[in-house]
Amino acid sequence: MFGLGLKKEITLIAIFAILALVSQSVRIINAGRTGVVFNISGGVQEKPLKEGLHFLVPFVQSLIIFDTRINTLSFTGDVYDVGRLGDPIVAKTRDGQIVGIEMSLLTQMIQDKAPEVYQKLRADYAPVLKSKTGKIMQEVIAMQVADALYTETARKEVAKIARELLSESFGQSGFKLHDVLIRRIVFSPEYIEAIERKQIALQKAQLAQIRKEIALKEKKISIIQGEAKAKEVEIKGKAIRANPLVAELEYLDAIENNNLNVPVITGLKGNTFLNIDRIMNAN
């Protein structure tokens, strides 16, 4: 009986040992991940393991799993930002203004370079990407003047330059950069106040220029109207000199246009015309 019980215990221990070995040797890599195998004797295995079921040699090989999906790395003051890598990047412009840059990077580890990433950076590569981003953004901002950064066009240009430089730098470390988003550029309160004063002065100057242009146009219109009136008088003068009856007609038109209640008897038939002045002065 004693021997039979011992045999059962040994069998159970053997089963548990086998299960332990199997659990150590069978590893599953989920979608969007890549595995790097480290051998005690040979170091890092050059070929990475893709998603799926894999078998390792227990206690000889170990597996390091990396996330190879597209991830967002953000530099922001919002501590609740899921992809937050650090605080806004502080940089100095070409004209000496200190600015804070809030930005996000869309980046992804290149699957085939996962073993190289592990060899160079180990599993904690975030500080290296953070350092690269900070250094390059400081270089890009140093090429800009603060006034230009205040416009949306300049921010897009900064993002474009940063994308080109960061893509090359990240690529050397085994990462692909998909996009660079400049979320906000923070200026000092003193600089913002100076910009607002400058904009107000510019708006006043533009308004003064508009008023000046309107005054010049009105002056030109007055000159044109005066010249037209003088021409009209000249034409009427010539007409009156050529035919005195034109003056009589002008007089009657003036009475009619001003709604004057003056009895008028007119006739222009057979070259006869009754002069209203003569009638009124006949008494």
Secondary structure, DSSP 8 states (H G I E B T S, - for coil): -HHHHHHHHHHHHHHHHHHHHHHHHEEEE-TTEEEEEEETTTEE-SS-B-SEEEE--TTTEEEEEEE-S-EEEEE-S-TT-TTEEES-EEEE-TTS-EEEEEEEEEEEE-GGGHHHHHHHH-S--HHHHHHHHHHHHHHHHTTS-HHHHTSHHHHHHHHHHHHHHHHHHHHHTTEEEEEEEEEEEE--HHHHHHHHHHHHHHHHHHHHHHHHHHHHHHHHHHHHHHHHHHHHHHHHHHHHHH-THHHHHHHHHHHHHTT---------STT----HHHHHT--
